[in-house]
């Protein structure tokens, strides 16, 4: 089969690799009909995540048709059309029983990203996201072996296109969890740092949940303009405003700050010179600039929600400020399976239209070019969809830039 594989930092290509086979009785083999490049994939692409090996297959946002099922699979059968959560969970361990699927303690054979782990086992394995998270081959491929198929695959109706439901695999539940973690509702205010795919869908979810003010901070004008046009956000370009948090506070009721804030940037935030030096010397694992801004922008008693990926140490965490303001922090990988029925209903009723953020549709064979475009923010790229065996489909006129090669 054909699959996108890793060949070093900023080097990926589509190779011919062995077809996946059933290994365990609760596995399925999925024929991929649509997959996507996620912002988290760029961490791997840039060589920022350890334990990525030559030849690893990327991709954790994908869906398709069940081709083959193991003898113990009862939840789905060949021919079913399913979306695959990026979190691989067993469904029966201590954490899965509490719907904390991303904390599943049985599926990850890697070591996890926790430095001070003591004897705590790692959380759930993830598709296509390094050997820290199990080394499971990802979905930017023609076929995928899907473990724990009685817990993961989520059946979707044939009345909805792939594009409408594909993001149930990751970025839509990630955005939804991030926003609901803040506790906002009708009349609330929220700030979202990062106007990438998760940030954009966080704005969509915040608008659906009744937020009155949605501030969005980024430094790509085209992404901010799109978010303002589509979701009515108040845009702030941090290349032009050296203290977005102060700007946000001045526009909130009583100048108290926003009710909740979402850090959809993570550890590759554009930091200070000091942070750059510390990271180069391996004395710091993550830039804390976005997180410091979030702590500053939120009101007393508010919530800082962090879907953005962080790793290692952060200097200048401002823990004293967080304590003084009585803040709550909620963060971590998404418990995808928990949210899928509710989110599918929102899509079916039209309350959410996640597919509108797609800017580029390409074939799987064009995946390396898709990574380059997404990484460099070329051609006003917001989100790249890949289709195995397809030459790419142009967007309707007026939906924004599209790339359709082949």
URJOSUL-V186777 format. One record per residue. PSI is psi as a letter, one per 30 degrees, with the letter a starting at -180 (* if undefined). OMEGA is omega in degrees with one decimal (NA if undefined). BURIAL is b if it has 16 or more other ideal C-beta (glycine too) atoms within 10 Angstrom, else e. Layout:
PSI	OMEGA	BURIAL
PSI	OMEGA	BURIAL
This chain:
l	177.6	b
k	-178.5	b
l	177.8	b
k	-176.0	b
l	-175.9	b
k	179.1	b
g	-178.7	e
l	-177.6	e
k	179.9	e
g	179.9	e
j	173.9	e
l	175.7	b
l	178.6	e
j	-178.0	b
l	168.0	e
k	-176.9	e
l	179.1	b
k	174.7	e
k	175.6	e
l	178.0	b
l	174.8	e
k	178.1	b
e	179.3	e
l	-174.3	e
f	178.3	e
g	173.5	b
l	163.2	b
l	168.2	b
k	-177.0	b
k	169.0	b
j	-173.8	b
k	175.6	b
f	176.6	b
k	176.2	b
l	-174.9	b
l	172.8	b
k	-176.9	b
l	174.9	b
e	176.9	b
e	176.0	b
f	-179.7	b
f	175.0	b
e	177.7	b
e	-177.7	b
e	-178.2	b
f	-180.0	e
g	-175.9	e
f	-179.5	b
k	-179.5	b
l	176.6	e
g	167.3	e
k	-173.8	b
l	177.1	e
k	178.7	e
f	177.5	e
k	178.3	b
k	-179.0	b
l	169.1	b
j	176.9	b
g	173.3	b
j	-178.0	b
l	178.2	b
l	179.5	b
a	-176.1	b
k	176.7	e
k	-179.9	b
e	-175.1	e
k	-178.8	b
k	177.2	b
l	-173.7	b
f	-178.3	e
g	-178.5	e
k	-179.9	b
f	-173.7	e
f	-179.7	b
l	179.1	b
l	179.4	e
k	-177.8	e
f	178.9	e
k	176.8	b
k	-171.1	b
l	167.4	b
k	-177.8	b
j	173.6	b
k	-178.8	b
f	177.7	b
k	179.0	b
j	-174.0	b
k	-176.5	b
f	179.4	b
f	-174.0	b
f	-177.9	e
l	-179.1	b
e	-175.5	e
e	178.1	b
e	178.7	b
f	175.9	e
g	-177.5	e
g	174.9	e
i	-169.8	b
e	-179.7	b
f	178.1	b
g	-178.6	b
k	-173.0	b
g	-176.0	b
f	-168.3	b
f	-174.3	b
j	175.8	b
f	176.3	e
a	-177.6	b
f	-176.1	e
l	-174.6	b
g	-176.4	b
k	179.3	e
e	-179.4	e
i	-168.8	e
f	-175.5	e
b	-178.6	e
g	-178.3	e
k	178.3	e
l	178.3	e
l	175.1	b
a	-173.0	b
l	169.8	b
l	178.4	b
k	176.0	b
k	168.1	b
h	-174.8	b
h	172.4	b
l	-178.1	b
f	167.1	b
e	-175.4	b
h	169.8	b
f	-179.7	b
h	-178.3	b
k	178.8	b
k	-174.2	b
a	-169.5	b
g	173.7	b
i	-171.0	b
l	177.7	b
e	-179.9	b
l	-179.9	b
k	166.6	b
k	-179.3	b
j	176.6	b
l	175.0	b
h	-172.1	b
f	173.4	b
f	180.0	b
e	-172.0	b
d	-171.4	b
k	-176.8	b
j	-176.9	b
k	-179.6	e
k	-175.9	b
k	179.3	e
f	179.6	e
f	-179.5	e
k	179.7	e
l	175.8	e
e	-174.7	b
e	179.7	b
f	-174.1	b
f	-176.3	b
e	-174.2	b
f	169.2	b
f	-179.2	b
f	-176.9	b
d	-162.2	b
f	177.4	b
e	174.8	b
e	177.0	b
e	177.7	b
e	-178.1	b
e	177.7	b
e	-179.1	b
e	-177.5	b
e	179.7	b
f	175.9	b
f	179.4	b
f	179.0	b
g	-178.2	b
l	177.0	b
a	-178.7	e
k	176.6	e
g	-177.1	e
l	173.6	b
k	-178.5	b
k	172.8	b
k	179.7	b
j	177.2	b
j	-177.7	b
j	-179.2	b
h	171.5	b
a	-177.3	b
e	179.5	b
e	177.9	b
e	179.0	b
e	179.9	b
f	171.2	b
e	176.1	b
e	178.2	b
e	-179.8	b
e	179.0	b
e	178.1	b
e	179.1	b
e	-177.2	e
g	171.1	b
g	178.1	e
k	179.9	b
e	178.2	e
k	175.3	b
j	175.5	b
k	177.7	b
k	-176.2	b
k	179.5	b
l	176.6	b
g	173.7	b
j	-175.4	b
e	-177.1	e
e	178.5	b
e	177.8	b
e	179.1	b
e	178.3	e
e	-179.1	b
e	178.2	b
e	-178.7	b
e	-172.0	e
e	-172.9	b
g	177.1	b
h	180.0	e
l	170.8	b
j	-172.2	b
k	175.3	b
k	179.5	b
j	-174.1	b
f	169.8	b
f	-179.6	e
f	-178.1	e
j	-173.5	e
f	176.9	e
i	-178.7	e
e	-178.4	b
e	179.0	b
e	177.5	e
e	178.9	b
e	-177.6	b
e	-177.0	b
f	-179.1	e
g	179.5	e
l	-178.7	b
k	179.2	e
g	-176.3	e
h	-178.0	e
f	-171.6	e
l	-177.7	b
l	-179.6	b
e	180.0	b
l	-180.0	b
k	179.7	b
k	174.3	b
j	179.2	b
g	179.2	b
d	178.8	b
a	-165.1	b
f	178.0	b
g	176.4	b
k	178.0	b
j	-172.9	e
a	-178.8	b
l	175.6	e
e	178.9	e
e	-179.8	e
e	177.9	b
e	178.9	e
e	-179.3	e
e	179.1	b
e	178.7	b
e	179.5	e
g	-179.8	e
g	176.7	e
f	177.4	e
k	-178.5	b
f	-174.6	b
k	170.5	b
k	-177.8	b
g	-172.9	b
e	-178.9	b
e	-178.8	b
e	176.8	b
e	177.1	b
e	179.8	b
e	178.5	b
e	-178.6	b
e	-171.3	b
f	-173.2	b
k	-179.5	b
l	173.4	b
k	-179.7	e
g	-178.1	e
a	-175.8	b
k	171.5	b
j	-178.7	b
k	-172.3	b
j	169.8	b
f	179.2	b
k	-176.6	b
k	173.5	b
l	177.3	b
k	173.4	b
b	-172.5	e
l	173.1	e
k	175.2	b
l	177.3	e
h	-177.8	b
f	-179.3	e
h	-179.0	b
e	178.3	e
e	177.2	e
e	-179.9	e
e	178.2	b
e	-177.7	e
e	-178.2	e
f	178.8	b
h	-173.9	e
l	171.8	b
k	176.3	b
k	173.8	e
k	-170.5	b
l	173.0	e
l	176.4	e
l	-172.6	b
k	175.7	b
i	-165.5	b
e	-173.1	b
f	-178.4	b
e	-169.4	b
f	-168.4	b
e	179.7	b
e	-179.7	e
e	-177.9	e
e	176.1	b
e	177.8	b
e	178.3	e
e	178.3	b
e	-177.9	b
e	-178.7	e
f	179.3	e
g	178.4	e
f	175.4	e
k	176.5	b
i	-173.4	e
f	-175.5	b
f	-175.7	b
f	-179.3	b
f	-178.8	b
k	176.3	b
f	-175.4	b
k	174.5	b
k	-174.3	b
l	174.1	b
l	176.1	b
e	-179.6	b
f	-180.0	b
g	-172.3	b
e	-179.2	b
e	176.7	b
e	177.5	b
e	177.0	b
e	-178.8	b
e	-179.2	e
e	-178.5	b
e	-178.7	b
e	-176.1	b
f	-178.4	e
h	178.3	e
l	173.7	e
h	-179.8	e
h	-175.5	b
k	174.3	b
e	-176.3	b
k	-178.6	b
k	175.0	b
k	179.2	b
k	-180.0	b
j	176.5	b
k	176.7	b
g	-176.7	e
k	-177.6	b
g	-178.2	e
k	-175.9	b
k	-178.5	e
k	174.7	e
l	171.5	e
k	-179.5	e
k	178.7	e
f	179.8	e
g	-178.6	e
l	-175.0	b
k	177.3	e
l	175.5	b
k	179.4	b
j	-178.2	e
l	174.1	e
*	NA	e
